[in-house]
């Protein structure tokens, strides 16, 4: 069992930055693929970014590429999502998720989910 706790959301103006954190309860989380997803009001949850040791380089949705960066601190069992040049369309609840094995873009492949953190970008 892995528990995930997100933090770092908030209200920011367009062009600003936020860093989301996702703390995992297990120190063996290094073997898990970690993904960040988001869900805007009235929309389906979508993949934003993810990484795994098996898959190698991290992956990003086209809409956030070159603006968002996913990283891990193994010692702290924490994965981060650095979000720069934020846009109003980035407004959503952001979730981190974990699964064993390779990275997946599909939310149904993930076993463990955090509670979500709200990110609101004002224009």
MIKOLVO-239604 format. One line per 4 residues: their letters; for each residue x, y, z of C-alpha. Coordinates in pm, 1 decimal, always signed. Layout:
N
a> X/Y/Z | ...
END
This chain:
123
xxxx> +0.0/+0.0/+0.0 | +125.4/+343.0/-92.3 | -21.6/+665.5/+39.1 | +31.5/+982.0/-158.5
xxxx> -13.9/+1333.4/-24.5 | -0.8/+1633.3/-257.1 | +70.4/+1989.7/-155.6 | +173.4/+2318.3/-309.9
xxxx> -138.1/+2420.2/-498.1 | -282.6/+2767.0/-481.3 | -381.1/+3080.6/-668.5 | -130.7/+3239.5/-903.9
xxxx> -141.3/+3497.1/-1181.3 | -84.3/+3400.1/-1540.6 | +287.2/+3376.4/-1611.6 | +364.5/+3275.5/-1255.7
xxxx> +503.2/+2953.8/-1111.2 | +407.0/+2689.5/-859.6 | +574.5/+2374.2/-738.6 | +359.6/+2079.9/-643.4
xxxx> +487.5/+1809.1/-414.1 | +371.5/+1452.0/-372.5 | +502.5/+1268.3/-68.4 | +487.5/+890.0/-78.7
xxxx> +453.1/+675.5/+229.6 | +687.7/+404.0/+111.5 | +1059.3/+450.9/+70.3 | +1050.6/+185.6/-201.1
xxxx> +854.5/+425.6/-419.1 | +1163.5/+442.9/-636.4 | +1034.3/+129.9/-810.2 | +702.5/+295.7/-893.8
xxxx> +611.0/+494.2/-1199.5 | +482.1/+830.7/-1081.8 | +238.6/+1038.7/-1279.3 | +77.9/+1379.5/-1244.3
xxxx> -275.4/+1417.3/-1375.3 | -518.6/+1706.7/-1368.6 | -890.1/+1754.0/-1395.4 | -1050.4/+2082.8/-1488.3
xxxx> -1420.8/+2150.2/-1417.9 | -1640.2/+1967.5/-1665.8 | -1347.4/+1784.2/-1821.9 | -1197.5/+1439.4/-1793.8
xxxx> -883.6/+1380.6/-1595.6 | -577.6/+1401.1/-1818.4 | -213.1/+1302.6/-1800.1 | +26.0/+1590.6/-1739.3
xxxx> +367.4/+1442.5/-1667.5 | +526.0/+1123.8/-1544.2 | +848.2/+939.7/-1483.5 | +981.9/+599.5/-1391.5
xxxx> +1323.3/+446.3/-1359.5 | +1224.7/+179.1/-1610.8 | +1097.8/+417.3/-1875.5 | +1396.4/+648.9/-1855.2
xxxx> +1328.3/+1005.4/-1962.4 | +1015.3/+1172.3/-1822.9 | +711.6/+1228.7/-2041.5 | +491.3/+1535.1/-2070.9
xxxx> +163.8/+1627.2/-2228.7 | +212.4/+1854.7/-2528.4 | +20.1/+2130.4/-2354.5 | +275.9/+2155.0/-2072.7
xxxx> +598.9/+2058.0/-2247.0 | +877.1/+2311.7/-2191.3 | +680.4/+2470.9/-1905.6 | +645.4/+2188.8/-1651.1
xxxx> +918.7/+1968.0/-1506.4 | +875.4/+1648.7/-1306.7 | +1147.8/+1539.6/-1067.7 | +1205.6/+1306.2/-774.9
xxxx> +1385.2/+1326.6/-445.0 | +1444.6/+964.2/-356.0 | +1573.8/+1044.4/-7.8 | +1247.7/+1224.5/+70.9
xxxx> +1025.3/+981.4/-121.1 | +878.4/+1283.4/-293.3 | +800.6/+1369.4/-653.4 | +766.6/+1729.3/-765.9
xxxx> +597.3/+1910.3/-1049.2 | +754.0/+2247.3/-1120.5 | +508.1/+2455.9/-1319.2 | +630.8/+2770.8/-1491.8
xxxx> +466.6/+3018.3/-1728.2 | +126.8/+2915.7/-1597.8 | -180.3/+2984.8/-1807.1 | -547.0/+3012.2/-1708.8
xxxx> -609.1/+2685.9/-1893.8 | -380.0/+2512.5/-1643.2 | -644.6/+2567.4/-1377.3 | -745.1/+2226.8/-1241.5
xxxx> -719.6/+1987.3/-952.0 | -383.9/+1817.7/-979.5 | -335.2/+1458.8/-868.0 | -28.6/+1244.0/-830.2
xxxx> -55.1/+873.5/-890.3 | +166.4/+566.9/-861.8 | +188.5/+232.1/-1029.7 | +439.8/-47.2/-1044.5
xxxx> +631.0/-94.8/-1364.0 | +652.4/+126.4/-1667.2 | +505.7/+469.5/-1706.2 | +155.2/+494.9/-1848.3
xxxx> -47.8/+785.7/-1982.2 | -373.3/+614.9/-1884.2 | -519.6/+694.0/-1544.0 | -683.2/+351.2/-1516.8
xxxx> -337.1/+194.1/-1505.3 | -252.2/+366.3/-1177.6 | -314.2/+193.8/-847.4 | -258.6/+467.4/-593.7
xxxx> -383.7/+825.3/-595.7 | -343.6/+1131.3/-383.4 | -631.8/+1349.9/-274.2 | -555.1/+1626.5/-521.5
xxxx> -450.2/+1987.7/-487.8 | -621.2/+2284.7/-651.2 | -427.7/+2506.6/-887.5 | -599.8/+2824.7/-1002.4
xxx> -439.1/+3056.8/-1255.6 | -595.1/+3399.8/-1292.7 | -571.7/+3601.6/-1612.2
END
